[in-house]
Amino acid sequence: MGGDWPLIGRDAELDRVLAPIAEGRSGVVLAGPTGVGKTRLAREFIRAAGAWGFATVRVGATQASSVIPFGAFAPLLPDLRPGTDRAETFRQVARAVVDQGGGDPVILVVDDAHLLDDSSASLTYQLAAAGKAFVMAAIRTGEPVPEPVVALWKDGLAERVVLEPLSDAAIDELLVVALGGPVDGRTRIQLAAKSGGNVMLLRELVLGAVEAGVLADRGEVWRLRGPLPSSDRVVELVRARLGGLAEEERAALELLAIGEPLGLAAFASLADESILSGLEERRFVRVEEDGRRMGVGLGHPLYGEVLRKVLPTLRVRQLSRRLAETVASTGGRRRDDVLRLGIWSLDGGGPVDPARLLAAARRASVLHDTVLADRLARAAADAGGGFDAELLVGQLTSQNGDPEAAERHLASLAAPAGDDARAGQLAIARVINLWINLGRVADGRAVAEAAERDIVDPAIRDELIAHQVALLDSAGRTTAALALVEPLLERASGRALEWACAMGAACYARVGRISRAVELTEQGQRILLDSDLPMSWDPGVHVTNRAFALTFAGHLAEAEALARQQYEQAVSDGATGTQLLIGGVLCRIELARGRAAAAARWGREAADLAREGKYLMLTKFVAAPLAEALALAGRVADAEAVLAELDALPLAFAHMFDADTARARGWAAAAAGDLAAAQARFEDAATSAAESGDTVWELAANHDLVRLGHRDRAGRVAELAAGVEGPLAPARATHADGVQRQDPVTLEAAALSFEALGALLLAAEAAADAATIWRATGESRKAAAAEQRARRLAARCDGARSPALAIDVAVRAVLTHRELEIARLAGAGESNRDISRRLHLSPKTVENRLHGVYEKLGIEGRKELADALSAAGLPRSPD
């Protein structure tokens, strides 16, 4: 990480700097700001040219050498006799440069050519013009360049290549390579924004963040866990860049550091407009169209940060007051002027208007800057903002990761008597905090029911009922939640209807009514977009529900495209809640595809966000698929650690994900080799899902049992699949039918169906099941073809393994499911009596079955059993 970073995102530029050699031209000039990657590209150019037989001579100009004749070439100067005329001096210095090649053609690399003294600049031009050397000169944009260097490209001797900042896609790729693993979306965006695409700054920011422990890898994904620090090296680089500013130029940048972006008219009224063109030319500022007006901002994100660090407090207050007065006098017509006016009013240190601060806090909250919003809301409350400001403080305290303090604060508030709207807002704020953040579902229901008794307004009552639907659903009572939400969907309007759509969609998806679920997500999103209503929690819930429903149906490609688009939007907006939800859905999509490692990466990112935000309910939402992904990847200890962490959470009344969690426990047990425990957990999952009314999860749990070889569940799979919309459910039923009837043709049809959906692991298992039966019936050619297909599909599963794929087909073909189970336990050293107790069989039955195993495997007894099982890929120990 600390060495040279790879050259990424510069293929086109590398082609351009290499092309002049092939074209017979005399040079190339690399132009760009400091740190953009000129030196790194030059090194790659030199490496390529060296392979073509060129020798490299490198010189560098500095501020000190710029006043000395031939200062850049000082290390190469020959002994010159006093009185040697100028022309002869040039000839001797040129000969000294060429002689450095030892007879090979020479590439002269000139670093910081914009600092060359006149003699060095002229010599550089003459070497290129005479064809004595191929010149590669690097110049810094925005700086004056000696005329002979400019003439290199003006006279057509050299190609001028401008290096622009790296694209976001290139930064993403570079971070993955440099860090050795994927980087979460929000971290990537923060690093890209703060570095401005400058590779040197990016490298220093990453190294500083890693050193400070802020940027860390939890085994799946690199993610920032706190504000991105600026290392001393980064600050030094920026200070050096700002060091040559005139006093009035620095004053103008200080204004922008506090107030960017500023309208051109506002900037002109605060600073001398005549200096703007000079600052823009040197890229200290940027002037861009902002709607119908021109806006002025700093040329690099770090300029503002460094300037703000060194500004004295009194200077900040003075600048803030000037900005507030100037923008307020123009009417503050831009959408975010309300936010900036609030910040400047607060930072200016004078009297503040609580209404202005509250409006600014709400705008900051909409923009997902909850820390800034909290600061503004508290200031509004302190300035006399009343109930509305205090309510927002409570909501933001919850969002900023302190739900216990939020509940204490919200519980202490009392809405004005007779004001149903505010009473409803307070109750809902408490319900959401108790439900999502604290997992106290029963307490949330008590708050909602108490408020409903006191509120008369039917619209507010409907909104409270909509949140009670969420509480019933979270308690694992899907059927009851649907009964409550259905009449609400018929009569409610506004925010109550939007939330009813959100919760109704989640419930309908899990009972298999996919089209109804999708319809409600679209309706809820329309209500949100077509009105000014703020949503109770997170607007991403509608897209999350739609992707969830599509995944349950088996429309995996559509679900993934939708989820990835929403994920990119969430990280761009800084919408952590949406990023968490969509990350959890992407984990489930990858699980459905059978890509265990990719699922684990998404799950880990979402779990970290849930943990840091103290969203207990959502921790359960993402922990179960994460544990399942880790188990399928063979990382049993990691899966069990996630489940242990989940067990430690105070979620006694949150049963919404019990079936999902039981399935994860089943796959962890299966990965550990304990198939009896896996069976028990899958049975628990099926029972839990049936009790709550979650048809989709009950179907999945029964299909899990079929995947372990329990044919008796095939009928229930078929029964449940008939009530679930989409192509995935009938594919499960086909697979179960093939297992029950031991029909390889049906199993191969199931494999085809799963593969068409992109459910690769299920497709591989169905093909392996078919291969087992073909082999058992003596159809060796068909068995070989099915085995080959199973291997091909499994190879696309990102490391996922399941019992159907782990055990050799030849062994599965001769041993029954029960024989495999007994053989595994015996191979692990358990006695016949221990096995009989574990599997609820008589010791005599165990003994008889084991003798059958020895005969089928061609071994003598227990001593050879462990090795035979290991060779077959069967786990030897349930531990």
Residue pairs with C-beta under 8 A, 6 or more apart in sequence:
1 178
1 179
1 180
1 206
1 207
1 210
2 207
4 40
5 40
5 174
5 177
5 178
5 199
5 203
6 174
6 177
6 178
7 14
7 37
7 40
7 41
7 44
8 166
8 170
8 173
8 174
8 177
9 166
9 167
9 169
9 170
9 171
9 173
9 174
10 37
10 41
10 44
10 163
10 170
13 41
13 161
13 163
14 41
14 44
14 45
14 48
16 28
16 159
16 161
17 28
17 30
17 41
17 45
17 136
17 159
17 161
18 45
18 48
18 49
19 159
20 26
20 27
20 28
20 134
20 158
20 159
21 49
21 52
21 134
25 156
25 157
25 158
25 159
26 128
26 129
26 131
26 134
26 135
26 152
26 157
26 158
27 128
27 134
27 135
27 136
27 137
27 152
27 157
27 158
27 159
28 45
28 135
28 136
28 137
28 158
28 159
28 160
28 161
29 113
29 136
29 137
29 138
29 139
29 149
29 152
29 153
29 158
29 159
29 160
29 161
30 38
30 41
30 42
30 136
30 137
30 138
30 139
30 161
30 163
31 38
31 138
31 139
31 140
31 141
31 160
31 161
31 162
31 163
32 38
32 140
32 141
32 162
32 163
32 164
33 140
33 141
33 142
33 198
33 283
34 140
34 198
34 200
34 237
34 241
35 198
35 199
35 200
35 201
35 237
36 163
36 164
36 165
36 197
36 198
36 199
36 200
37 163
37 166
37 199
37 200
38 138
38 163
39 111
39 138
40 199
41 163
42 109
42 111
42 136
42 138
45 136
46 56
46 107
46 109
46 136
49 56
49 107
49 134
50 56
53 104
53 105
54 101
54 104
54 105
54 106
54 107
54 134
55 100
55 101
55 102
55 104
55 105
55 106
55 107
56 106
56 107
56 109
57 76
57 97
57 100
57 101
57 106
57 107
57 108
57 109
57 133
58 108
58 109
58 111
59 72
59 73
59 75
59 76
59 108
59 109
59 110
59 111
59 120
60 72
60 110
60 111
60 112
61 71
61 72
61 110
61 111
61 112
61 113
61 114
61 115
61 116
61 117
61 120
62 71
62 112
62 115
63 115
64 71
65 71
65 72
65 74
65 115
65 117
65 120
66 115
66 116
66 117
67 117
68 74
68 117
69 117
69 118
69 119
69 120
70 77
70 89
70 93
70 117
70 119
70 120
70 123
71 117
71 120
72 110
72 115
72 116
72 117
72 120
73 93
73 96
73 97
73 120
73 123
76 93
76 96
76 97
76 100
77 93
77 96
78 92
78 93
78 95
78 96
80 89
80 92
84 92
90 122
90 123
90 126
93 123
94 123
94 126
94 127
94 130
94 132
97 106
97 108
97 127
97 132
97 133
98 106
98 132
98 133
100 106
105 133
105 134
106 132
106 133
106 134
107 133
107 134
107 135
107 136
108 124
108 127
108 133
108 134
108 135
108 136
109 136
109 137
109 138
110 116
110 124
110 135
110 136
110 137
110 138
111 138
112 138
112 139
112 140
113 121
113 124
113 137
113 138
113 139
113 145
113 146
113 149
114 139
114 140
114 143
114 144
114 145
114 146
114 149
116 124
116 146
116 149
118 146
118 148
121 146
121 147
121 148
121 149
122 148
124 135
124 137
124 148
124 149
124 152
125 148
125 149
125 151
125 152
125 157
126 132
127 133
127 135
128 134
128 135
128 152
128 157
128 158
129 155
129 157
135 152
135 157
135 158
137 149
137 152
137 158
139 145
139 149
141 162
141 283
142 281
142 282
142 283
143 282
151 157
152 158
152 160
153 159
153 160
164 197
165 196
165 197
165 198
166 174
166 197
166 198
166 199
166 202
167 197
168 188
168 189
168 192
171 188
171 191
171 192
171 195
171 197
171 202
172 183
172 188
172 192
174 199
174 202
175 183
175 188
175 191
175 202
175 206
175 222
176 182
176 183
178 203
178 206
179 206
179 217
179 222
181 217
181 220
181 221
181 222
182 220
182 221
182 222
182 601
183 191
183 221
183 222
183 223
184 221
184 222
184 223
184 571
184 605
185 567
185 568
185 570
185 571
185 579
186 223
186 224
186 571
186 574
186 576
186 579
187 215
187 222
187 223
187 224
188 571
189 571
189 572
190 224
190 228
191 202
191 205
191 206
191 228
192 202
193 301
194 201
194 205
194 228
194 301
194 302
194 305
195 201
195 202
195 205
195 301
195 302
196 300
196 301
196 302
198 300
200 237
201 234
201 237
201 302
204 231
204 233
204 234
204 237
205 228
205 230
205 231
205 234
206 215
207 231
208 229
208 230
208 231
208 233
208 234
209 215
209 224
209 228
209 229
210 216
211 231
212 229
214 224
214 225
214 226
214 227
214 228
214 229
215 222
215 223
215 224
215 225
215 228
216 222
216 223
216 225
218 604
218 608
219 604
219 638
220 600
220 601
220 603
220 604
220 605
221 601
221 604
221 605
221 608
223 605
223 608
225 608
225 612
230 302
230 305
230 306
230 309
234 302
235 306
235 309
238 300
238 302
238 303
238 305
238 306
239 306
241 303
242 250
242 253
242 284
242 303
242 306
242 307
245 253
245 284
246 275
248 271
248 272
248 275
249 275
249 278
249 279
249 284
251 271
252 267
252 271
252 272
252 275
252 276
252 279
252 285
253 279
253 284
253 285
253 298
253 303
253 307
254 307
254 311
254 315
254 319
255 262
255 267
255 270
255 271
255 319
255 322
255 323
256 262
256 267
256 285
256 296
256 297
256 298
256 304
257 298
257 303
257 304
257 307
257 308
257 311
258 308
258 311
258 316
258 319
258 320
258 323
258 344
258 347
259 319
259 323
259 327
259 340
259 344
260 296
260 297
260 298
260 304
261 290
261 295
261 296
261 297
262 270
262 295
262 296
262 297
262 323
263 290
263 293
263 294
263 295
263 296
263 330
263 334
264 287
264 293
264 294
264 295
264 296
265 293
265 330
266 326
266 327
266 330
267 273
267 276
267 296
268 276
269 326
270 322
270 323
270 326
276 285
276 287
276 296
279 285
279 299
280 286
280 287
283 299
283 300
284 298
284 299
284 303
285 296
285 297
285 298
285 299
286 296
286 297
286 298
286 299
287 294
287 295
287 296
288 294
288 295
288 297
289 295
290 334
291 334
298 304
308 316
311 319
316 347
317 347
317 348
317 349
320 343
320 344
320 345
320 347
320 348
320 349
321 344
321 348
321 349
321 350
323 340
323 344
324 341
324 344
324 345
324 348
327 337
327 340
327 341
327 344
328 341
332 338
332 341
336 363
336 367
338 356
338 359
338 360
338 363
339 360
339 363
339 364
339 367
340 360
341 356
341 360
342 356
342 357
342 359
342 360
342 361
342 363
342 376
343 360
343 372
343 376
345 352
345 353
345 356
345 357
346 352
346 357
346 375
346 376
346 379
352 379
352 383
353 383
354 380
354 381
354 383
354 384
354 385
354 386
354 389
355 380
355 385
357 376
357 377
357 379
357 380
357 383
357 385
357 389
358 376
358 377
358 380
358 385
358 388
358 389
358 392
360 376
361 373
361 374
361 376
361 377
361 380
361 389
361 392
361 396
362 373
362 392
364 370
364 372
364 373
364 376
365 373
365 392
365 395
365 396
366 534
367 573
367 574
368 573
368 574
368 575
368 576
369 574
370 396
370 399
370 400
371 400
373 392
373 396
374 393
374 396
374 397
374 400
377 385
377 389
377 392
377 393
377 396
378 393
380 389
380 392
381 389
381 390
381 393
387 413
387 415
387 416
387 422
388 422
390 409
390 413
391 410
391 413
391 422
391 425
391 426
391 429
393 409
394 406
394 409
394 410
394 413
394 429
394 433
395 406
395 410
395 429
395 433
397 403
397 405
397 406
397 409
398 406
398 407
398 429
398 432
398 433
398 437
399 613
401 612
401 613
401 614
402 614
403 433
403 437
403 438
403 614
404 438
406 433
406 437
407 430
407 433
407 434
407 438
410 426
410 429
410 430
410 433
411 430
413 426
415 422
415 423
415 425
415 426
416 422
420 455
420 456
420 457
420 460
421 457
421 460
423 451
423 454
423 455
423 460
424 451
424 455
424 457
424 460
424 463
424 464
426 451
427 447
427 448
427 450
427 451
427 464
428 448
428 463
428 464
428 467
428 536
430 444
430 447
431 444
431 447
431 448
431 464
431 467
431 471
432 467
432 536
432 537
434 440
434 441
434 443
434 444
434 447
435 441
435 444
435 467
435 470
435 471
435 474
435 617
436 537
436 615
436 616
436 617
436 618
437 613
437 614
437 615
437 616
437 617
438 616
438 650
439 616
439 617
439 620
439 649
439 650
439 651
439 653
439 654
440 650
440 653
441 471
441 474
441 475
441 653
441 654
442 475
442 653
444 467
444 471
445 468
445 471
445 472
445 475
448 464
448 467
448 468
448 471
449 468
451 464
452 461
452 464
452 465
452 468
455 461
455 464
459 492
459 493
459 494
459 496
462 488
462 491
462 492
462 496
462 497
462 500
463 492
463 494
463 495
463 496
463 499
463 536
465 484
465 488
465 496
466 485
466 488
466 492
466 496
466 497
466 499
466 500
466 503
467 499
467 536
468 484
469 481
469 484
469 485
469 488
469 500
469 503
469 504
469 507
470 481
470 499
470 503
472 480
472 481
472 484
473 481
473 503
473 506
473 507
473 656
474 617
474 654
474 655
474 656
475 653
475 654
475 655
475 656
476 654
476 655
476 656
476 658
476 688
476 691
476 692
477 655
477 692
477 693
478 507
478 510
478 511
478 692
478 693
478 694
479 692
479 693
481 503
481 507
482 504
482 507
482 508
482 511
482 693
485 500
485 503
485 504
485 507
486 504
488 496
488 497
488 500
488 504
489 497
489 500
489 501
489 504
489 520
492 500
494 527
494 531
494 533
495 533
495 534
495 535
495 536
497 523
497 524
497 527
498 524
498 527
498 528
498 533
498 535
499 524
499 535
499 536
501 520
501 521
501 523
501 524
501 527
501 542
502 520
502 521
502 524
502 541
502 542
502 545
504 517
504 520
505 516
505 517
505 518
505 520
505 521
505 524
505 542
505 545
505 546
505 549
506 517
506 545
506 548
508 514
508 516
508 517
508 520
508 549
509 517
509 545
509 548
509 549
509 552
509 696
510 552
510 693
510 694
510 695
510 696
510 697
511 693
511 694
511 695
511 696
511 723
512 552
512 695
512 696
512 699
512 720
512 723
512 724
512 725
512 729
513 725
514 549
514 550
514 552
514 553
514 724
514 725
514 726
515 725
517 545
517 546
517 548
517 549
518 546
518 549
518 550
520 545
521 542
521 543
521 545
521 546
521 549
522 542
522 546
524 542
525 539
525 542
525 543
527 533
528 535
528 539
528 542
535 541
537 577
538 575
538 577
538 578
538 581
539 575
539 578
540 566
540 570
540 575
540 577
540 578
540 581
540 582
541 581
543 562
543 563
543 566
543 578
543 582
544 566
544 578
544 581
544 582
544 584
544 585
546 562
547 559
547 560
547 562
547 563
547 566
547 582
547 585
547 589
548 559
548 585
548 588
550 556
550 558
550 559
550 562
551 559
551 585
551 588
551 589
551 592
552 696
552 724
552 726
552 728
553 724
553 725
553 726
553 727
553 728
553 729
554 592
554 726
554 727
554 728
554 729
554 731
554 757
554 759
555 726
555 727
556 589
556 592
556 593
556 757
556 758
556 759
557 758
559 585
559 589
560 586
560 589
563 582
563 585
563 586
563 589
564 586
566 578
566 582
567 579
567 582
567 583
567 586
569 575
569 578
570 576
570 578
570 579
570 582
571 579
576 609
576 613
577 613
579 606
579 609
580 606
580 609
580 610
580 613
580 615
580 618
580 622
581 606
581 618
581 621
583 602
583 603
583 605
583 606
583 609
583 622
584 602
584 603
584 606
584 618
584 621
584 622
584 625
586 602
587 599
587 600
587 602
587 603
587 606
587 622
587 625
587 626
587 629
588 599
588 625
590 596
590 598
590 599
590 602
590 629
590 798
591 599
591 625
591 628
591 629
591 632
592 728
592 758
592 759
593 758
593 759
593 760
593 761
594 632
594 759
594 760
594 761
594 762
594 763
594 764
594 796
594 797
594 798
594 800
595 760
595 796
595 797
595 798
595 800
596 629
596 630
596 632
596 633
596 797
596 798
596 799
596 800
596 801
597 629
597 633
597 798
597 799
597 800
598 798
599 625
599 626
599 628
599 629
599 632
599 798
600 626
600 629
600 630
600 633
600 635
603 622
603 623
603 625
603 626
603 629
603 630
604 626
606 618
606 622
606 626
607 619
607 622
607 623
607 626
607 642
609 615
610 618
610 619
610 621
610 622
611 619
616 649
616 650
616 651
616 654
617 651
617 654
617 656
619 646
619 649
620 646
620 649
620 651
620 654
620 656
620 657
620 661
621 657
623 642
623 643
623 645
623 646
623 661
623 664
624 646
624 657
624 660
624 661
624 663
624 664
625 660
625 664
626 642
627 639
627 640
627 642
627 643
627 646
627 661
627 664
627 665
627 667
627 668
628 639
628 663
628 664
628 667
628 668
630 636
630 638
630 639
630 642
630 668
631 639
631 664
631 667
631 668
631 670
631 671
632 667
632 671
632 761
632 800
632 801
632 802
633 798
633 799
633 800
633 801
634 671
634 799
634 801
636 668
636 671
636 672
639 664
639 667
639 668
639 671
640 668
643 661
643 664
643 665
643 668
646 661
655 688
655 692
656 692
658 685
658 688
658 692
659 685
659 686
659 688
659 689
659 692
659 694
659 697
659 698
659 701
660 685
660 697
662 681
662 682
662 684
662 685
662 688
662 701
663 681
663 682
663 685
663 697
663 700
663 701
663 704
665 681
665 684
666 677
666 678
666 679
666 680
666 681
666 682
666 684
666 685
666 701
666 704
667 678
667 704
667 802
669 675
669 677
669 678
669 681
669 878
670 678
670 708
670 802
670 803
671 801
672 875
672 878
672 879
673 824
673 828
673 874
673 875
673 876
673 877
673 878
673 879
674 878
675 708
675 803
675 820
675 821
675 824
676 821
676 838
676 839
676 878
677 878
678 708
679 705
679 708
679 710
682 701
682 702
682 704
682 705
682 708
683 701
683 705
685 697
685 698
685 700
685 701
685 704
686 698
686 701
686 702
686 705
686 716
689 695
689 697
689 698
689 701
690 698
695 720
695 723
695 724
696 724
698 720
699 717
699 720
699 721
699 724
699 729
699 732
700 732
702 713
702 716
702 717
702 720
702 736
703 713
703 717
703 732
703 735
703 736
705 713
706 713
706 714
706 717
706 735
706 736
706 739
706 740
707 765
707 802
707 803
707 804
708 803
708 817
709 739
709 803
709 817
709 820
710 817
711 739
711 740
712 740
713 736
714 736
714 737
714 739
714 740
715 740
717 732
717 733
717 736
718 733
718 736
718 737
720 729
721 729
721 730
721 732
721 733
722 729
722 733
727 753
727 756
727 757
728 757
728 759
730 753
731 750
731 753
731 754
731 757
731 759
731 762
732 762
734 746
734 749
734 750
734 753
735 747
735 750
735 754
735 762
735 765
735 766
735 769
737 743
737 746
738 744
738 745
738 746
738 747
738 749
738 750
738 766
738 769
738 770
739 747
739 769
742 773
743 773
744 769
744 770
744 771
744 773
744 774
744 777
744 779
744 782
744 786
745 770
747 766
747 767
747 769
747 770
747 773
748 766
748 767
748 770
748 786
750 762
750 763
750 766
751 763
751 764
751 766
751 767
751 770
751 789
751 790
751 793
752 763
754 760
754 762
754 763
754 766
755 763
755 793
760 793
760 794
760 796
760 797
761 793
761 794
761 797
761 800
761 802
761 805
763 793
764 790
764 791
764 793
764 794
764 797
764 804
764 805
765 790
765 802
765 804
765 805
767 786
767 787
767 789
767 790
767 793
768 786
768 787
768 790
768 804
768 805
768 809
768 812
769 804
770 786
771 783
771 784
771 786
771 787
771 790
771 809
772 783
772 809
772 812
772 813
773 813
774 780
774 782
774 783
774 786
775 783
775 809
775 810
775 813
776 813
776 814
783 809
783 813
787 809
790 805
790 809
794 800
794 801
794 805
806 873
806 874
806 875
807 820
807 872
807 873
807 874
808 871
808 872
808 873
808 874
810 872
811 820
811 857
811 872
811 874
812 820
814 856
814 857
815 823
815 853
815 856
815 857
818 839
818 849
819 849
819 852
819 853
819 856
820 874
821 839
822 835
822 839
822 846
822 849
822 850
822 853
823 850
823 853
823 865
823 869
823 874
824 869
824 874
824 875
824 876
824 878
825 834
825 835
825 838
825 839
825 878
826 832
826 835
826 850
826 853
826 862
826 865
827 862
827 865
827 866
827 868
827 869
827 874
827 876
828 866
828 876
828 877
828 878
828 879
829 877
830 838
832 843
832 846
832 847
832 850
833 843
835 841
835 846
836 842
836 843
836 845
836 846
839 846
850 862
853 865
854 860
854 861
854 865
857 865
857 868
859 865
859 868
866 876
869 876
870 876
